[in-house]
Amino acid sequence: MTLSMKERRNKTGTVLVATGEINSETSGSLLQSLLPLVREGRPLRIDLTAVTYVSSAGLRTLLVVYREAQHAGVAVTLHGVSEEVRFVMSATGFLDFFETGEAAAAEARAEARAKARAGAAALAKPAAR
């Protein structure tokens, strides 16, 4: 299988959407696409929603991107990591290197729930006279 990549830019950074497999045949082109984006210095989101497989070569590519981003002070977020890919990245320790969009979204939802509970608790208190 091949890997296709589409790049989108917005006010908050750059999104690279990958589709297919990241393996020894495709990881080089992924690296050639990602490194210039990291070097631009804008936050980078790598959307892996449509990635079905990541080999050891793909993991190495993501590690190189992570190291380059750390050196450049650029935030790199992985988004849409499938259960299969998440399992491989977690088992090898690679997932620990990256912020995932799912984690950030879950954190935002938890903060919103806490604020809602605090607001509800404030409304439930009887008014002081």
All heavy atoms as an XYZ file, in Angstrom:
956
protein
N       0.841     -1.185      0.000
C       0.000      0.000      0.000
C       0.881      1.241      0.000
O       1.990      1.226      0.479
C      -0.923     -0.013      1.213
C      -1.865      1.150      1.251
S      -3.080      0.961      2.558
C      -4.500      1.500      1.666
N       0.341      2.310     -0.482
C       1.074      3.559     -0.561
C       0.665      4.476      0.584
O      -0.232      4.161      1.363
C       0.790      4.257     -1.907
O      -0.610      4.534     -1.981
C       1.213      3.399     -3.072
N       1.320      5.612      0.624
C       0.992      6.635      1.614
C       0.760      7.931      0.862
O       1.599      8.347      0.065
C       2.143      6.800      2.608
C       1.940      7.849      3.696
C       0.882      7.385      4.689
C       3.246      8.127      4.424
N      -0.370      8.548      1.107
C      -0.615      9.867      0.532
C      -0.664     10.876      1.671
O      -1.009     10.541      2.803
C      -1.907      9.890     -0.284
O      -3.019      9.672      0.542
N      -0.291     12.101      1.335
C      -0.236     13.158      2.338
C      -0.830     14.430      1.784
O      -0.586     14.773      0.628
C       1.211     13.395      2.774
C       1.815     12.219      3.501
S       3.602     12.288      3.539
C       4.015     11.719      1.911
N      -1.618     15.095      2.606
C      -2.183     16.391      2.248
C      -1.852     17.357      3.366
O      -1.946     17.015      4.547
C      -3.693     16.301      2.059
C      -4.102     15.481      0.854
C      -5.601     15.445      0.702
C      -5.957     14.568     -0.483
N      -7.398     14.413     -0.623
N      -1.512     18.545      2.987
C      -1.103     19.561      3.948
C      -2.121     20.692      3.955
O      -2.579     21.117      2.903
C       0.260     20.063      3.474
C       0.914     21.090      4.299
C       2.218     21.524      3.648
O       3.009     20.673      3.200
O       2.421     22.745      3.596
N      -2.480     21.130      5.165
C      -3.379     22.270      5.334
C      -2.749     23.230      6.325
O      -2.185     22.814      7.331
C      -4.737     21.829      5.880
C      -5.562     20.998      4.967
C      -6.988     20.815      5.511
N      -7.056     20.624      6.946
C      -7.322     19.461      7.544
N      -7.527     18.386      6.835
N      -7.386     19.375      8.851
N      -2.890     24.493      6.042
C      -2.389     25.516      6.963
C      -3.563     26.348      7.456
O      -4.482     26.627      6.704
C      -1.375     26.405      6.268
C      -0.136     25.657      5.853
C       0.767     26.518      4.983
N       1.806     25.713      4.403
C       2.970     25.476      4.974
N       3.248     25.992      6.147
N       3.880     24.729      4.381
N      -3.495     26.708      8.734
C      -4.508     27.585      9.295
C      -3.835     28.537     10.257
O      -2.612     28.554     10.359
C      -5.643     26.773      9.949
C      -5.130     25.840     11.017
O      -4.250     26.194     11.800
N      -5.672     24.637     11.064
N      -4.620     29.320     10.970
C      -4.053     30.323     11.879
C      -3.231     29.716     13.005
O      -2.304     30.340     13.505
C      -5.180     31.167     12.475
C      -5.877     32.032     11.476
C      -7.002     32.795     12.147
C      -7.801     33.557     11.122
N      -8.953     34.231     11.711
N      -3.592     28.508     13.424
C      -2.931     27.918     14.593
C      -1.759     27.011     14.246
O      -1.060     26.565     15.139
C      -3.939     27.114     15.426
O      -4.486     26.068     14.621
C      -5.059     28.007     15.944
N      -1.544     26.724     12.971
C      -0.422     25.859     12.607
C      -0.673     25.130     11.308
O      -1.458     25.568     10.467
N      -0.007     24.003     11.176
C      -0.091     23.198      9.963
C      -0.599     21.805     10.315
O      -0.223     21.250     11.342
C       1.289     23.089      9.291
O       1.775     24.409      9.025
C       1.215     22.327      7.989
N      -1.442     21.264      9.449
C      -1.957     19.904      9.611
C      -1.475     19.088      8.420
O      -1.648     19.509      7.271
C      -3.496     19.881      9.659
C      -4.004     18.450      9.782
C      -4.010     20.749     10.793
N      -0.860     17.945      8.695
C      -0.513     17.010      7.639
C      -1.386     15.779      7.826
O      -1.342     15.143      8.878
C       0.963     16.607      7.675
C       1.292     15.704      6.489
C       2.284     16.379      5.568
C       1.814     14.374      6.951
N      -2.212     15.490      6.820
C      -3.109     14.347      6.869
C      -2.467     13.218      6.079
O      -2.194     13.367      4.886
C      -4.491     14.688      6.277
C      -5.412     13.477      6.326
C      -5.108     15.873      7.015
N      -2.204     12.101      6.752
C      -1.591     10.940      6.107
C      -2.652      9.861      5.905
O      -3.494      9.644      6.769
C      -0.449     10.410      6.966
N      -2.565      9.183      4.765
C      -3.509      8.110      4.442
C      -2.729      6.928      3.890
O      -1.943      7.091      2.958
C      -4.528      8.577      3.381
O      -5.207      9.725      3.882
C      -5.521      7.484      3.072
N      -2.923      5.751      4.486
C      -2.262      4.539      3.998
C      -1.398      3.903      5.061
O      -1.735      3.899      6.241
N      -0.251      3.381      4.637
C       0.685      2.708      5.537
C       1.994      3.480      5.615
O       2.492      3.977      4.607
C       0.972      1.295      5.040
C      -0.232      0.388      5.075
C       0.087     -1.030      4.636
O       1.232     -1.308      4.214
O      -0.813     -1.878      4.727
N       2.544      3.532      6.826
C       3.869      4.125      7.013
C       4.824      2.959      7.229
O       4.823      2.331      8.290
C       3.898      5.107      8.200
C       2.827      6.184      8.025
C       5.281      5.725      8.323
C       2.669      7.099      9.221
N       5.599      2.651      6.203
C       6.508      1.498      6.252
C       7.839      1.875      5.625
O       8.085      3.057      5.357
C       5.867      0.298      5.548
C       5.444      0.612      4.128
O       6.121      1.336      3.408
N       4.310      0.074      3.718
N       8.692      0.890      5.378
C      10.026      1.179      4.848
C       9.979      1.824      3.464
O      10.871      2.578      3.103
C      10.866     -0.093      4.809
O      10.244     -1.064      3.981
N       8.922      1.569      2.718
C       8.803      2.166      1.384
C       8.270      3.588      1.419
O       8.560      4.384      0.529
C       7.887      1.319      0.505
C       8.457     -0.044      0.173
C       7.496     -0.876     -0.663
O       6.537     -0.301     -1.235
O       7.703     -2.094     -0.740
N       7.481      3.921      2.418
C       6.811      5.221      2.446
C       7.361      6.191      3.494
O       7.083      7.389      3.426
C       5.306      5.038      2.714
O       5.129      4.420      3.998
C       4.657      4.183      1.640
N       8.138      5.692      4.442
C       8.583      6.556      5.543
C       9.515      7.669      5.078
O       9.502      8.754      5.651
C       9.232      5.729      6.651
O      10.358      5.050      6.161
N      10.297      7.421      4.032
C      11.195      8.460      3.519
C      10.432      9.661      2.988
O      10.800     10.813      3.265
N       9.369      9.408      2.238
C       8.582     10.530      1.708
C       7.853     11.262      2.830
O       7.688     12.484      2.782
C       7.611     10.056      0.627
O       6.669      9.166      1.155
N       7.433     10.525      3.859
C       6.801     11.179      5.007
C       7.796     12.100      5.698
O       7.476     13.249      6.017
C       6.258     10.142      5.990
C       5.592     10.698      7.243
C       4.361     11.522      6.900
C       5.227      9.566      8.196
N       9.003     11.612      5.902
C      10.036     12.423      6.543
C      10.338     13.668      5.711
O      10.463     14.769      6.255
C      11.304     11.591      6.756
C      12.413     12.242      7.573
C      11.934     12.532      8.986
C      13.639     11.351      7.600
N      10.424     13.509      4.396
C      10.690     14.657      3.512
C       9.559     15.681      3.553
O       9.781     16.861      3.321
C      10.921     14.183      2.082
C      12.236     13.477      1.897
C      12.410     12.938      0.473
O      11.508     13.017     -0.353
N      13.580     12.380      0.218
N       8.359     15.240      3.849
C       7.229     16.163      3.966
C       7.193     16.841      5.327
O       6.851     18.022      5.431
C       5.908     15.424      3.749
O       5.821     14.946      2.437
N       7.531     16.090      6.384
C       7.379     16.617      7.744
C       8.518     17.540      8.186
O       8.260     18.551      8.851
C       7.245     15.467      8.735
C       5.920     14.721      8.697
C       5.969     13.475      9.587
C       4.776     15.626      9.121
N       9.755     17.213      7.856
C      10.871     18.022      8.361
C      10.795     19.487      7.943
O      11.007     20.370      8.787
C      12.213     17.398      7.974
C      12.582     16.146      8.759
C      13.953     15.627      8.325
C      12.569     16.386     10.260
N      10.488     19.804      6.687
C      10.349     21.229      6.351
C       9.232     21.921      7.134
O       9.362     23.095      7.489
C      10.034     21.219      4.844
C      10.566     19.928      4.353
C      10.386     18.967      5.497
N       8.172     21.195      7.428
C       7.081     21.780      8.212
C       7.529     22.069      9.635
O       7.185     23.106     10.204
C       5.861     20.846      8.202
C       5.245     20.562      6.833
C       4.094     19.570      6.967
C       4.791     21.839      6.158
N       8.286     21.171     10.213
C       8.815     21.394     11.561
C       9.741     22.609     11.560
O       9.681     23.455     12.453
C       9.566     20.142     12.077
C      10.350     20.455     13.341
C       8.590     19.000     12.318
N      10.565     22.708     10.543
C      11.552     23.800     10.468
C      10.915     25.169     10.267
O      11.549     26.182     10.508
C      12.571     23.484      9.385
C      13.436     22.305      9.785
C      14.414     21.902      8.707
N      15.164     20.724      9.149
C      15.483     19.722      8.361
N      15.163     19.735      7.077
N      16.160     18.693      8.844
N       9.651     25.193      9.839
C       8.932     26.468      9.723
C       8.658     27.078     11.088
O       8.397     28.265     11.197
C       7.607     26.274      8.986
C       7.761     26.035      7.507
C       6.423     25.796      6.821
O       5.364     25.875      7.487
O       6.448     25.531      5.614
N       8.648     26.236     12.131
C       8.466     26.746     13.480
C       7.029     26.898     13.932
O       6.771     27.407     15.015
N       6.075     26.465     13.121
C       4.659     26.548     13.494
C       4.220     25.227     14.106
O       4.744     24.182     13.756
C       3.820     26.828     12.248
C       4.227     28.106     11.534
C       3.405     28.326     10.282
N       2.083     28.795     10.690
C       0.958     28.405     10.119
N       0.960     27.559      9.123
N      -0.201     28.871     10.537
N       3.244     25.260     15.007
C       2.721     23.998     15.549
C       2.280     23.068     14.423
O       1.704     23.513     13.425
C       1.529     24.440     16.401
C       1.850     25.849     16.774
C       2.572     26.426     15.583
N       2.559     21.785     14.606
C       2.276     20.795     13.574
C       1.394     19.699     14.142
O       1.684     19.138     15.198
C       3.579     20.189     13.060
C       3.485     19.047     12.054
C       2.779     19.490     10.776
C       4.883     18.523     11.738
N       0.321     19.422     13.443
C      -0.580     18.324     13.815
C      -0.484     17.273     12.716
O      -0.704     17.582     11.543
C      -1.998     18.843     13.930
C      -2.992     17.784     14.326
C      -4.330     18.416     14.566
N      -5.344     17.577     13.964
C      -6.615     17.875     13.897
N      -7.041     19.019     14.365
N      -7.463     17.062     13.344
N      -0.158     16.052     13.092
C      -0.082     14.953     12.149
C      -1.331     14.112     12.340
O      -1.524     13.505     13.391
C       1.194     14.108     12.369
C       2.432     14.989     12.309
C       1.273     12.985     11.337
C       3.715     14.286     12.755
N      -2.188     14.101     11.326
C      -3.450     13.378     11.395
C      -3.240     11.971     10.844
O      -3.005     11.792      9.650
C      -4.515     14.121     10.597
C      -5.906     13.530     10.786
O      -6.012     12.330     11.133
O      -6.883     14.265     10.578
N      -3.328     10.993     11.730
C      -3.107      9.593     11.373
C      -4.417      8.806     11.314
O      -4.395      7.577     11.317
C      -2.162      8.940     12.382
C      -0.776      9.567     12.522
C       0.009      8.897     13.650
C      -0.011      9.484     11.221
N      -5.540      9.488     11.236
C      -6.839      8.828     11.237
C      -6.925      7.731     10.180
O      -7.470      6.659     10.430
C      -7.966      9.861     11.027
O      -7.873     10.847     12.055
C      -9.332      9.206     11.065
N      -6.390      7.989      8.996
C      -6.496      7.043      7.883
C      -5.225      6.214      7.691
O      -5.044      5.587      6.651
C      -6.836      7.791      6.598
N      -4.353      6.189      8.705
C      -3.153      5.341      8.637
C      -3.505      3.990      9.253
O      -3.953      3.909     10.388
C      -1.966      5.997      9.375
C      -0.806      5.031      9.519
C      -1.528      7.249      8.630
N      -3.283      2.945      8.467
C      -3.689      1.605      8.894
C      -2.547      0.787      9.478
O      -2.787     -0.240     10.123
C      -4.278      0.832      7.704
O      -3.314      0.803      6.644
C      -5.554      1.497      7.213
N      -1.298      1.234      9.272
C      -0.144      0.432      9.702
C       1.062      1.336      9.849
O       1.280      2.238      9.030
C       0.135     -0.646      8.647
C       1.385     -1.459      8.892
C       1.402     -2.463      9.845
C       2.535     -1.219      8.154
C       2.556     -3.210     10.062
C       3.682     -1.966      8.362
C       3.686     -2.963      9.315
O       4.821     -3.703      9.541
N       1.847      1.089     10.898
C       3.121      1.780     11.081
C       4.175      0.729     11.410
O       4.049      0.016     12.408
C       3.051      2.834     12.218
C       4.409      3.475     12.433
C       2.009      3.895     11.921
N       5.197      0.631     10.560
C       6.284     -0.334     10.778
C       7.358      0.312     11.647
O       7.269      1.476     12.028
C       6.891     -0.748      9.440
O       7.658      0.323      8.900
N       8.417     -0.444     11.911
C       9.542      0.100     12.682
C      10.179      1.278     11.938
O      10.628      2.236     12.566
C      10.572     -0.981     12.971
O      11.076     -1.527     11.769
N      10.188      1.235     10.612
C      10.716      2.365      9.830
C       9.835      3.600     10.036
O      10.329      4.730     10.126
C      10.790      2.002      8.356
N       8.524      3.389     10.121
C       7.610      4.491     10.381
C       7.797      5.071     11.772
O       7.758      6.286     11.962
N       8.013      4.206     12.748
C       8.270      4.677     14.114
C       9.553      5.501     14.158
O       9.615      6.538     14.814
C       8.378      3.495     15.079
C       7.085      2.721     15.324
C       7.362      1.506     16.201
C       6.016      3.602     15.950
N      10.577      5.032     13.445
C      11.844      5.768     13.392
C      11.621      7.159     12.784
O      12.150      8.156     13.267
C      12.887      5.013     12.587
C      14.212      5.737     12.521
C      15.200      5.072     11.556
N      16.382      5.875     11.404
C      16.465      6.973     10.667
N      15.421      7.418     10.021
N      17.592      7.648     10.590
N      10.824      7.226     11.730
C      10.522      8.510     11.093
C       9.851      9.452     12.088
O      10.234     10.623     12.196
C       9.616      8.291      9.864
O      10.349      7.538      8.903
C       9.155      9.602      9.259
N       8.879      8.953     12.816
C       8.199      9.790     13.807
C       9.164     10.230     14.910
O       9.074     11.358     15.399
C       6.993      9.056     14.388
C       5.842      8.827     13.408
C       4.763      7.956     14.045
C       5.258     10.147     12.931
N      10.097      9.365     15.281
C      11.092      9.734     16.288
C      12.013     10.841     15.778
O      12.325     11.786     16.510
C      11.910      8.510     16.705
C      12.972      8.757     17.773
C      12.340      9.269     19.069
C      13.766      7.486     18.037
N      12.438     10.753     14.529
C      13.275     11.800     13.936
C      12.525     13.124     13.924
O      13.081     14.177     14.268
C      13.737     11.404     12.515
C      14.387     12.577     11.795
C      14.696     10.219     12.576
N      11.250     13.081     13.574
C      10.426     14.294     13.560
C      10.294     14.855     14.973
O      10.424     16.065     15.194
C       9.038     14.005     12.946
C       8.081     15.160     13.170
C       9.180     13.692     11.469
N      10.073     13.976     15.940
C       9.970     14.409     17.341
C      11.261     15.114     17.787
O      11.219     16.195     18.370
C       9.693     13.209     18.241
C       9.858     13.513     19.705
C       8.867     14.186     20.404
C      11.019     13.154     20.383
C       9.022     14.491     21.745
C      11.183     13.453     21.725
C      10.184     14.117     22.402
O      10.353     14.434     23.732
N      12.393     14.500     17.499
C      13.678     15.088     17.922
C      13.919     16.434     17.245
O      14.387     17.383     17.887
C      14.817     14.123     17.626
C      14.822     12.946     18.573
C      15.981     12.033     18.302
N      16.015     10.940     19.266
C      16.686      9.841     19.093
N      17.396      9.645     17.999
N      16.666      8.901     20.016
N      13.619     16.518     15.974
C      13.782     17.784     15.252
C      12.853     18.847     15.840
O      13.243     20.003     16.007
C      13.488     17.575     13.765
C      13.754     18.778     12.907
C      15.228     19.081     12.700
O      16.069     18.179     12.868
O      15.537     20.245     12.371
N      11.626     18.463     16.163
C      10.666     19.399     16.747
C      11.135     19.875     18.120
O      11.020     21.062     18.437
C       9.289     18.750     16.838
N      11.661     18.964     18.928
C      12.180     19.345     20.242
C      13.318     20.339     20.100
O      13.384     21.326     20.829
C      12.650     18.108     21.007
C      11.534     17.212     21.478
C      10.686     17.901     22.534
O      11.170     18.263     23.593
N       9.415     18.100     22.223
N      14.198     20.076     19.165
C      15.341     20.959     18.911
C      14.876     22.346     18.458
O      15.451     23.363     18.853
C      16.267     20.334     17.864
C      17.457     21.167     17.535
N      18.497     21.355     18.411
C      17.759     21.879     16.417
C      19.392     22.151     17.862
N      18.973     22.478     16.652
N      13.811     22.380     17.653
C      13.301     23.639     17.117
C      12.278     24.306     18.040
O      11.843     25.422     17.770
C      12.664     23.392     15.744
N      11.867     23.619     19.110
C      10.864     24.172     20.011
C       9.474     24.210     19.395
O       8.684     25.107     19.679
N       9.170     23.227     18.560
C       7.889     23.174     17.848
C       7.017     22.083     18.462
O       7.472     20.967     18.699
C       8.119     22.886     16.348
C       6.808     22.648     15.623
C       8.897     24.021     15.707
N       5.756     22.417     18.692
C       4.804     21.436     19.215
C       4.320     20.547     18.070
O       3.890     21.038     17.031
C       3.614     22.147     19.843
N       4.409     19.229     18.280
C       3.897     18.260     17.315
C       2.851     17.412     18.032
O       3.124     16.838     19.077
C       5.014     17.353     16.755
C       4.435     16.282     15.846
C       6.048     18.175     16.007
N       1.666     17.359     17.448
C       0.565     16.598     18.018
C       0.131     15.522     17.033
O      -0.004     15.803     15.840
C      -0.642     17.522     18.301
O      -0.224     18.596     19.128
C      -1.761     16.777     18.985
N      -0.067     14.321     17.535
C      -0.622     13.250     16.715
C      -2.123     13.222     16.940
O      -2.589     13.340     18.072
C      -0.028     11.895     17.101
C       1.474     11.737     16.970
C       1.884     10.323     17.364
C       1.953     12.060     15.565
N      -2.868     13.047     15.870
C      -4.319     13.030     15.971
C      -4.853     11.809     15.232
O      -4.328     11.418     14.207
C      -4.907     14.304     15.370
C      -6.391     14.360     15.420
N      -7.079     14.644     16.569
C      -7.318     14.121     14.480
C      -8.376     14.607     16.318
N      -8.544     14.282     15.053
N      -5.905     11.221     15.770
C      -6.571     10.126     15.082
C      -5.778      8.840     15.046
O      -5.845      8.098     14.081
N      -5.036      8.570     16.104
C      -4.224      7.356     16.141
C      -5.148      6.161     16.394
O      -5.821      6.095     17.417
C      -3.145      7.442     17.250
C      -2.272      6.207     17.246
C      -2.301      8.702     17.069
N      -5.179      5.215     15.444
C      -6.060      4.046     15.572
C      -5.600      3.168     16.735
O      -4.470      3.273     17.211
C      -6.047      3.226     14.284
O      -4.793      2.583     14.125
N      -6.490      2.293     17.177
C      -6.143      1.395     18.280
C      -4.931      0.541     17.945
O      -4.063      0.327     18.797
C      -7.333      0.504     18.633
C      -8.419      1.233     19.393
C      -9.500      0.288     19.880
O      -9.167     -0.822     20.342
O     -10.676      0.676     19.802
N      -4.854      0.040     16.712
C      -3.732     -0.808     16.312
C      -2.414     -0.041     16.341
O      -1.411     -0.507     16.878
C      -3.966     -1.388     14.902
C      -5.141     -2.326     14.801
C      -6.487     -1.613     14.606
O      -6.512     -0.369     14.437
O      -7.509     -2.302     14.643
N      -2.428      1.156     15.755
C      -1.214      1.978     15.723
C      -0.872      2.443     17.134
O       0.294      2.428     17.543
C      -1.385      3.164     14.752
C      -0.220      4.132     14.844
C      -1.553      2.653     13.316
N      -1.882      2.811     17.915
C      -1.644      3.232     19.302
C      -1.002      2.110     20.104
O      -0.084      2.328     20.890
C      -2.961      3.650     19.960
C      -2.811      4.131     21.403
C      -4.154      4.557     21.964
N      -4.693      5.703     21.278
C      -4.321      6.968     21.526
N      -3.428      7.211     22.446
N      -4.860      7.958     20.855
N      -1.460      0.867     19.893
C      -0.897     -0.277     20.600
C       0.595     -0.431     20.291
O       1.413     -0.591     21.198
C      -1.639     -1.567     20.237
C      -1.033     -2.792     20.861
C      -1.275     -3.098     22.190
C      -0.187     -3.616     20.134
C      -0.683     -4.213     22.786
C       0.401     -4.728     20.707
C       0.152     -5.034     22.040
N       0.945     -0.368     19.010
C       2.353     -0.512     18.611
C       3.189      0.627     19.187
O       4.263      0.402     19.745
C       2.486     -0.560     17.071
C       3.941     -0.465     16.636
C       1.857     -1.831     16.526
N       2.677      1.849     19.087
C       3.430      3.000     19.601
C       3.554      2.950     21.116
O       4.587      3.319     21.671
C       2.781      4.297     19.145
C       2.901      4.529     17.649
S       2.230      6.118     17.149
C       3.532      7.211     17.752
N       2.520      2.490     21.783
C       2.557      2.391     23.241
C       3.509      1.284     23.696
O       4.311      1.481     24.618
C       1.152      2.136     23.769
O       1.159      2.031     25.162
N       3.438      0.129     23.034
C       4.281     -1.014     23.413
C       5.758     -0.709     23.232
O       6.599     -1.225     23.971
C       3.895     -2.244     22.591
N       6.080      0.140     22.271
C       7.481      0.473     22.012
C       7.932      1.739     22.739
O       9.097      2.116     22.661
C       7.718      0.660     20.497
O       6.831      1.673     20.015
C       7.489     -0.638     19.745
N       7.007      2.400     23.418
C       7.344      3.614     24.152
C       7.300      4.870     23.313
O       7.526      5.969     23.821
N       6.984      4.759     22.031
C       6.981      5.918     21.155
C       5.826      6.863     21.445
O       5.940      8.066     21.215
C       6.930      5.483     19.681
C       8.265      5.082     19.137
C       8.815      3.851     19.456
C       8.985      5.925     18.314
C      10.048      3.475     18.968
C      10.219      5.555     17.818
C      10.752      4.319     18.142
N       4.726      6.354     21.934
C       3.568      7.198     22.196
C       3.866      8.221     23.289
O       3.311      9.322     23.289
C       2.360      6.333     22.576
C       1.002      7.006     22.502
C       0.701      7.527     21.104
C      -0.080      6.042     22.925
N       4.782      7.888     24.194
C       5.138      8.800     25.277
C       5.785     10.088     24.777
O       5.779     11.101     25.469
C       6.098      8.114     26.253
C       5.463      6.938     26.958
O       4.221      6.868     27.021
O       6.215      6.063     27.432
N       6.359     10.053     23.576
C       7.036     11.230     23.042
C       6.069     12.287     22.537
O       6.429     13.451     22.418
C       7.970     10.851     21.879
C       9.129      9.983     22.282
C       9.344      8.774     21.653
C       9.999     10.372     23.278
C      10.409      7.971     22.008
C      11.062      9.577     23.648
C      11.268      8.372     23.009
N       4.860     11.893     22.204
C       3.949     12.787     21.501
C       2.724     13.142     22.320
O       2.177     12.315     23.034
C       3.468     12.128     20.196
C       4.541     11.952     19.189
C       5.230     10.751     19.107
C       4.880     12.976     18.324
C       6.236     10.579     18.181
C       5.881     12.809     17.392
C       6.559     11.609     17.312
N       2.292     14.368     22.163
C       0.977     14.800     22.626
C      -0.009     14.261     21.601
O       0.251     14.287     20.408
C       0.917     16.330     22.644
C      -0.417     16.908     22.977
C      -0.665     17.014     24.465
O       0.298     17.034     25.227
O      -1.847     17.061     24.840
N      -1.115     13.736     22.064
C      -2.120     13.268     21.115
C      -3.319     14.193     21.184
O      -3.659     14.719     22.247
C      -2.567     11.818     21.397
O      -3.160     11.753     22.683
C      -1.402     10.851     21.295
N      -3.948     14.397     20.062
C      -5.126     15.248     20.004
C      -6.220     14.747     20.911
O      -6.955     15.515     21.505
N      -6.304     13.433     21.050
C      -7.316     12.844     21.907
C      -7.088     13.226     23.363
O      -8.018     13.528     24.094
C      -7.337     11.320     21.760
C      -7.803     10.844     20.400
C      -6.707     10.859     19.337
O      -5.545     11.232     19.644
O      -7.005     10.529     18.199
N      -5.843     13.244     23.791
C      -5.528     13.611     25.173
C      -5.864     15.072     25.429
O      -6.447     15.417     26.462
C      -4.049     13.345     25.467
N      -5.536     15.930     24.485
C      -5.835     17.354     24.646
C      -7.345     17.583     24.661
O      -7.853     18.378     25.454
C      -5.178     18.155     23.522
N      -8.074     16.885     23.802
C      -9.528     17.032     23.770
C     -10.150     16.525     25.066
O     -11.065     17.138     25.603
C     -10.104     16.287     22.568
N      -9.656     15.400     25.578
C     -10.176     14.857     26.835
C      -9.913     15.818     27.988
O     -10.772     16.020     28.848
C      -9.548     13.496     27.119
N      -8.733     16.440     27.991
C      -8.394     17.403     29.037
C      -9.325     18.614     28.966
O      -9.819     19.097     29.986
C      -6.942     17.840     28.878
C      -6.450     18.739     29.978
C      -4.979     19.063     29.830
O      -4.181     18.128     29.660
O      -4.642     20.255     29.889
N      -9.594     19.095     27.765
C     -10.494     20.240     27.593
C     -11.908     19.896     28.053
O     -12.577     20.712     28.701
C     -10.500     20.697     26.135
N     -12.363     18.679     27.728
C     -13.702     18.252     28.167
C     -13.756     18.170     29.691
O     -14.747     18.567     30.308
C     -14.065     16.910     27.547
C     -14.460     16.996     26.087
C     -15.068     15.699     25.584
N     -14.181     14.562     25.697
C     -13.308     14.171     24.773
N     -13.199     14.849     23.649
N     -12.544     13.115     24.965
N     -12.704     17.652     30.327
C     -12.672     17.535     31.789
C     -12.707     18.918     32.438
O     -13.408     19.131     33.432
C     -11.436     16.765     32.229
N     -11.967     19.871     31.862
C     -11.975     21.233     32.395
C     -13.363     21.863     32.267
O     -13.833     22.539     33.171
C     -10.942     22.095     31.670
C      -9.512     21.775     32.053
C      -8.504     22.606     31.274
O      -8.896     23.614     30.644
O      -7.326     22.236     31.301
N     -14.012     21.634     31.131
C     -15.349     22.191     30.911
C     -16.353     21.600     31.901
O     -17.206     22.312     32.444
C     -15.792     21.929     29.475
N     -16.249     20.284     32.152
C     -17.138     19.645     33.130
C     -16.903     20.210     34.527
O     -17.856     20.467     35.269
C     -16.939     18.128     33.125
C     -17.622     17.429     31.964
C     -17.666     15.922     32.153
N     -16.347     15.320     32.273
C     -15.616     14.869     31.269
N     -16.077     14.944     30.036
N     -14.429     14.334     31.477
N     -15.643     20.427     34.887
C     -15.332     20.965     36.216
C     -15.900     22.378     36.370
O     -16.460     22.720     37.415
C     -13.820     20.956     36.442
N     -15.784     23.189     35.318
C     -16.331     24.545     35.375
C     -17.847     24.507     35.471
O     -18.448     25.289     36.208
C     -15.910     25.335     34.142
C     -14.463     25.765     34.155
C     -14.111     26.550     32.909
C     -12.640     26.909     32.908
N     -12.262     27.618     31.673
N     -18.467     23.601     34.745
C     -19.926     23.483     34.788
C     -20.385     23.062     36.179
O     -21.376     23.582     36.700
C     -20.409     22.484     33.736
N     -19.674     22.114     36.792
C     -20.027     21.671     38.152
C     -19.859     22.812     39.147
O     -20.692     23.010     40.032
C     -19.177     20.476     38.563
C     -19.657     19.161     37.993
C     -18.994     17.971     38.668
N     -17.566     17.938     38.446
C     -16.961     17.300     37.434
N     -17.681     16.633     36.554
N     -15.661     17.313     37.310
N     -18.767     23.581     38.990
C     -18.536     24.702     39.906
C     -19.637     25.751     39.755
O     -20.124     26.301     40.743
C     -17.162     25.317     39.645
N     -20.033     26.011     38.512
C     -21.116     26.972     38.270
C     -22.432     26.484     38.838
O     -23.186     27.249     39.437
N     -22.723     25.198     38.672
C     -23.959     24.627     39.199
C     -23.954     24.666     40.720
O     -24.982     24.948     41.353
C     -24.135     23.199     38.702
N     -22.807     24.400     41.331
C     -22.711     24.420     42.785
C     -22.937     25.843     43.308
O     -23.593     26.040     44.341
C     -21.359     23.900     43.223
N     -22.410     26.828     42.594
C     -22.590     28.220     43.019
C     -24.066     28.625     42.932
O     -24.565     29.360     43.781
C     -21.721     29.151     42.164
N     -24.748     28.158     41.904
C     -26.169     28.481     41.754
C     -27.028     27.773     42.791
O     -28.079     28.273     43.185
C     -26.648     28.107     40.350
C     -26.102     28.956     39.213
C     -26.516     28.378     37.866
C     -26.566     30.394     39.352
N     -26.581     26.601     43.237
C     -27.372     25.801     44.177
C     -27.287     26.352     45.605
O     -28.137     26.047     46.421
C     -26.898     24.350     44.148
N     -26.280     27.168     45.919
C     -26.148     27.722     47.263
C     -27.261     28.732     47.510
O     -27.565     29.550     46.660
C     -24.795     28.419     47.426
C     -23.632     27.475     47.502
C     -22.363     28.251     47.742
C     -21.164     27.320     47.773
N     -19.922     28.063     47.963
N     -27.849     28.657     48.698
C     -28.890     29.657     49.014
C     -28.263     31.051     49.111
O     -27.119     31.195     49.536
C     -29.453     29.214     50.352
C     -28.594     28.094     50.832
C     -27.673     27.697     49.743
N     -28.996     32.027     48.693
C     -28.498     33.406     48.735
C     -28.352     33.866     50.169
O     -29.215     33.631     51.008
C     -29.446     34.324     47.972
N     -27.263     34.519     50.462
C     -27.026     35.047     51.809
C     -27.834     36.329     51.967
O     -27.939     37.131     51.076
C     -25.536     35.335     51.994
N     -28.414     36.501     53.162
C     -29.232     37.695     53.417
C     -28.590     38.577     54.406
O     -27.958     38.398     55.285
C     -30.609     37.299     53.912
C     -31.339     36.598     52.822
C     -32.756     36.301     53.286
N     -33.360     35.439     52.310
C     -34.547     35.613     51.857
N     -35.295     36.617     52.295
N     -35.055     34.809     50.994
